[in-house]
Amino acid sequence: MTIPTQKADDADIFFDHLAILRDYAEKIFVDGVELDYEQQAERDMRMANFMEVGERCEFTPQQLVRLLFAELFVP
């Protein structure tokens, strides 16, 4: 059995948050959907965790935002 490392755990958490945050961003900015209260709360929690893990992985806040919105507005 392999013991997971902090970096492996961080990567899993990071990409999980990224995928869900991108879904929310697409709903909001592309589809024009308003999130309900629970979705907003989840989005806020995930965004805070995404930024925290990303900075631990030595990304700047600007790089994280670019990554989040990458290809969102490409036709």
Buried (B, 14 or more C-beta within 10 A) or exposed (E): EEEEEEEEEBBEBBEBBBEBBBEBBBBBEEEEEEBEEEBEEBBEEBBEBBBBBBEEEEBEEEEBEEBBBEEEEEE
